[in-house]
Amino acid sequence: MTGPATDPRRLVPRTDAVLADPRIAAAVERLGRELVKRAVAAAQQRARRGEITPQAVPGAVLDALPATAAGLRPVLNATGVLLHTNLGRAPLSAAAREALSLAAGTCDVELDLATGGRGRRGHGAIEALLAAVPGAGAAHLANNGAAALALVATALAAGREIVIARGELVEIGDGFRIPDLLTSTGARLREVGTTNRVHPADYADAIGPDTAFILKVHPSNFLVSGFTRAVDIPDLAGLGIPVVADIGSGLLAPHPLLSDEPDAASTLAAGATLVTASGDKLLGGPQAGLLLGGPGAGADLVHRIRRHPLARAVRVDKLTLAAFEATLRGPVPPTRAALDADPADLHARARRLAVRLAGHGVEAEAVESAATVGGGGAPGVTLPSAAVALPERYAAALRAGDPAVLGRLEHGHCLLDLRALPAGSDDDLAAAVCAVSRKGQ
């Protein structure tokens, strides 16, 4: 019979002894004492239950600790969706990540170092945006696309009417609807046309003394085809009141693969007074709401809007300002690189990966694939791509890995599409698949 003196549970190391281990002390510096103490307590309990030996407690603590104090985990996006909303949409460029690191410390976000006085907040980001859309007369940033539109409606249309086509009263995701957003600002909606067709005369007949502006919303996450008609910006601009165009995806200039996707430069050139858009979609930057005004009246409205009290509530922080400016001034961001990827290069990568994985006993095959833009942009557009096809059973195990890998299930296979993955991630992808294979998938 084992006596109390020889009970293995008495050998479980004390908390202070575990925390004194140099490796765990370093983790305390990186992650904080409370988080590490919780991991120590859990490992001690495992040892007391006999799941691990007392000597294994420090190692179990280290295995259980996250890489950072935040709960987010890195994910390799092998879905073939360039802007995956559940994965945070646009991944930031290396330049934007460096800018985030700089802005995370003390910086001159609102200080003029030359004079020592207050500086203009976000001037670098605004100047970069105006340089990217030279046809704009003024610009402003809010904390997301919906905030930019809400700010415009609040500043210009509270207690007044917004004229909008019925077919553009869209839902933008997770149950949020454009009409609810607009009416929450105190504006009234004057709906015109039918679900599928609207004519210039419908807008003209709706304009009255209480009309604040015409709003044109791009239906960026669905398509309506068949017996349809919409009114273009030039026809609306000729009606004599401001035209606000919510283009959604944040494309700043035309792209050859996205001929039906509106862009900021062309929309302003067509006569829109104001343009709103998102920064974390096709622009490839952090979450932000873009507000661009055309020269003259549009610029005047932007200056008026940025002085509205709500502008303070929806302003962007220093991290967003830094990442946004670096996205525009720096090298091509990952989203644009993925959009412009050469299908031949993608197929070559897929073949190399398939051969490499087969060499480790993985049932892998290079196959053709079709990627999409996602993120509420370019509905109906498919991008030729290439993927590595694995047995379907790999999907769940890959999601549980470190880093997690998110593919898509198709025809009984787990497809790892390479369009949204930079070539520099191929080694990590291969390692993740091999790790799953070694566990017996």
Protein Blocks (a to p, Z undefined) as FASTA:
>chain_A
ZZfklgmklmpccfklmmmpmklmmmmmmnojklmmmmmmmmmmmmmnopacfklmmmmm
mmmpcfbfbfbdcdddfkopabafknopaaddfklmmmmmmmmmccdflbcfknopacde
hklmmmmmmmmmmmbcbdcddfbfklmmmmmmmmmmgoiacdddfklmccebehiafklm
mmmnopacddehjfkbccfklmmmmpcfklmbdcddddfkbccehjdddddfklmmmnop
acdddehnopabdcfklmmbccfklmmmnopabdcddfklmnopacdddddddehjlmmm
mmmmmmpmklmmmcccfklmmmmmmmmmmccdfklmmmmpcfklmmmmmmmmmmmmmmno
pacddddddddfbjoiaehiacddddddddfklmmmmmmmccddddddeehiacddfklp
cfklmmmmmmmmmmmmmnoZZ
